C-alpha cells in the first residue's frame, strides 16, 4: 500500500533538534522563507530494502526481512532575506538593510534542525531531527525568481523512536 499525502503549506519553521516528546511542546520555532505556490513540498518515505534468505533445497525463500529507507523532505524556498540566506546557505552578511551584502560561502552548509511544515488546515508535519542542505538557483530570465531548493533526511534518535509526526488541527 502506498500513502500519498498532498497538503497546502502555510509555512516552514526550524527549531533546534527535538529529542523527546516533552521537548516538542517547548520547541522555539523560527519561520523560514516562503515556498513557491506551484512548487511541491514532498515528504516521502522510501521503499525498504528487502532481503530474502534461501536454502538449496527450496526455490521459495525461507525467511524475509526488510530495512527501512527513511523519510526525505524536498521542496524549495523563495524570497529569503540576507540573514535567512546566511542561515540556510551558509556564508555571512555585512552591512545593514537595504545596503547589506550577502557573501556566499564556497563550503556547503549542512543544516541539522527540527522542521515543522505548517499546513493551511491548521495542522503540521514535524520532523524532529532532520539533516540536509539548501541550494542556490537563480532565474535571471523575465521573472527574476531566486529559488533555494532543499533536501532534508529524517534521522532516528536514541531513546525516541520517531522520524516524523503529524499533528491534526484543533477542531472548534
N, C-alpha and C positions, 0 to 999 in steps of 0.2 A: 504494500500500500504506500502511495506517495502522498504526502501532505503538501499542499501549495498554499501559502499564505500571501494574500495581497492586502496591503493596508496603506492608507494615506498617512504620510509622515507630517506631523505638525512641527517637529524639531528634533535635533540630535544634541545630546548633552554628554560631557565627560565628567568623571569623578575619579578619585583615587581608587585603585583596585579594592573591591569589596570581598572580604574573606569569610564572612559569616552571614547568616540570615538576619541576625540582630544588627549587623553593620549596614544592611540595606536601608533601614529606617533613618539612620543618622547620616547617610551619604550627602555630601555637599556637591551639587551638580553645577557645572559651568556650561552655558549654552554655546554651541558651536555654530559655524556659518550655515547658511541656508542650503537646501538641496534644490536642484532644478526640478521644475514641475513635471517635465516629460521624462525625467530620468527615473530609473527604478532602483530602489534600495532592496537588495536581495539578501535575505538571511536564510542560508541553505545548509542543510546537513548532508554531507557527502555519503555515498554508498559505502557500507562497511567492507573491509577486506574479508573474503571468505577463505576458509581453509578446511579441506576435506581430508580425512585420513582413510587410506585404502589398505587392504591386505591383498596378498597374491591370490587368495582363494576366491574372492568376491569382486565382481565388477562394480557393485554399488559401494558407496563409502561406508565405512564402519563408524565413523563419527564426523561431526561437523562443528566448526567453531567460527565465530566472527570477531573482528576487532573494529571498533568504531573509527570513522574517518574524521569526525569533528565538525563543528559548525563554523561557517565563514560568512561575514557580512561584507557586502560590496556595494558601493554607491559613489556619490561624488558631492563635494561641497562647492558652493559658489559664493560670491560677494563677501569674501573674507577681508577683515581689516588687516592692517600691517601687523598688529600684535597677534592676531589669530594666525596669520601666516607663520610667524616665528614659532608659535606653539605647534601647529600641525605639520609644517615642512622642515622645521629646524631653522637655523640662521639667527639673525638679530635685526633689531630696529634701532635706528639712530634718528634723533630729532623728534619733534612733536608734530602732530597733525595740524594743518594739512600739508606741511612740507617734509614729513618724515620720509625716511628711506629704509626699505627692507633689503637686507643683504642675504641672499640665499647661500646656504652652506653647501659646499661640494660633497659633504658627507650626508647620507640619507638618515633621517631621524626615525628611530624605532620607537613607537608610542606604545605604552603599556598602561591602560586605563580601564575603568568600568565604562561601558557605553549604554546610554538609555536612548531608545528610539521612541519619542512621544508620538502617539497616534492621534489622528483627527477625532476619533471617537472618545478620547479621554484616557484610553488605556496606554500601556507601554510594553515594549520588549526590551529586556535588560540583559546585557552580557556582563557579568560581574568581574571577569578577568579576560580582557581582550588585548592582543598584541598585534600590531600591524604598522602600516605606513600610509602616507598620503603622497600623491604625485602632483606635479605642476603641468597642466595642459592649457596653453593659451591659444585662443582662436583669434587670429589677427585679421579675420575677414570682416564682413559688414556688421555682424552683431557684436564683435569685440568681447565675447564672453570668455572669462578665465575660469576654468574648471579644475577642481582638485579631486581627482578620483582617489578613493580609499579602498583598502582591503584589510580587514581585521579577522584574526582567527581566535575563536573562543578557546580559552585554556582551562584545563581542570585544575583543581586545587586540593591540597591535602586537608582533610577534615570537613570539607563541604563539597559534596558530590553533585555540583550544579554547573552546567555550562551556559544555560540561558534561562530566563524566567519570562513569563507572560503575565502581565497584570491587567485585569479587567477594569473597565471603567466603573466607577461607583454609580449605582442606579439611584435615581432621585425618588 
